[in-house]
Amino acid sequence: MKIFGRRGGRTSWTVFALLLLLSAPLFFLFIGNAEAQTRSELNQLKQELQALREEVQTKNDMVKRMQQRLEALETKIQAEVPRPVEEKMTALKEEMKTEMAAKTETSRLSGGQVFFKGGAVRMEHPRRNSLLTVQDDPTKKDGWQVGGGVDLPVMTIFNSTLLGEIYVEYIQTQHTKGDSAATVEGPTAPNKKLAEGRGLENILTVGIAPKFRFDNLGSIRPWLAPYRPWIIPVGLTFNVNTPVSKAVTNISVGGVTGIGIERLFWNNRVSLGVDFRYYWGPDIPDENLKHFTTGGYVGLNF
């Protein structure tokens, strides 16, 4: 029994050893497969981690670029935007100073003006029916005019001024020549014709008219403060025309309407302006005195 026990034990150990030797390759194969799988998963994890790092780096670079662009834009805004705003504020302050100075200076003036004017004349019809003379050019309608007057302030309406204008205007259209057929008889000069006399065709006008002048353009735009447009709705004129007509009538009554604009200079003491006027009235028999005038003027304000 003992012998059998010893042999049985040896046999068991031998069988166990054989089984261990046979299973060793399988164990090592299993261990190798597990290690390979683990390494594969580790490599894959490293790749994913690297891809994640690259993605994070790309986003960081994008954020940095956006931050740089934002900083550049802020620098540009800070450098450029305040400059025009400051320039506009400075210009506005200067305009306000100019307007306030103009108002202060204007308040010292009564709003009146003495003016001297000159310009061109255009008759509606040529003058050709004089009694003693004939025109050099019967079709001529153009001429020139010169005059002067005074504007007296009457009242203030809506920050504008109603003026009363009184003025005198001289108009000349063309030269004339005498057409008399008279002769001189005598021993020294038998049947000698008189020399033809020459003259001027002109009109002298005295006018009285209301003038409404707009003095509040500075409230619309500060730079418009020195400009003052005006209008004459209707005025009264007395016209003396020479040479006399066939009806021997050389005085007529008419009307005038006009518009103009002027600009103030030299602390509002001097004005330079332009105007356009139309004169009408009852026609003298065989004579039409309707005409247009346009030109410039210089005003001295008081």
Buried (B, 14 or more C-beta within 10 A) or exposed (E): EEEEEEEEEEEEEEEEEEEEEEEEEEEEEEEEEEEEEEEEEEEEEEEEEEEEEEEEEEEEEEEEEEEEEEEEEEEEEEEEEEEEEEEEEEEEEEBEEBBEEBEEBBEEBEBBBEBBBBBEBEBEEBBBBBEBBBBEEEEBBEBBBBBBBBBBBBEEEEEBBBBBBEBEBBBBBBBBEBEEEEEEEEEEEEEEEEEEEEBEBBBBBBBBBBBBBBBEBBEEEBEBBBBBBBBBEEBEBBBEBBBBBEEEEBEBEBBBBBBBBBEBBEBBEBBEBBBBBBBBBEEBEBBBBEBBBBBBBBBEBB
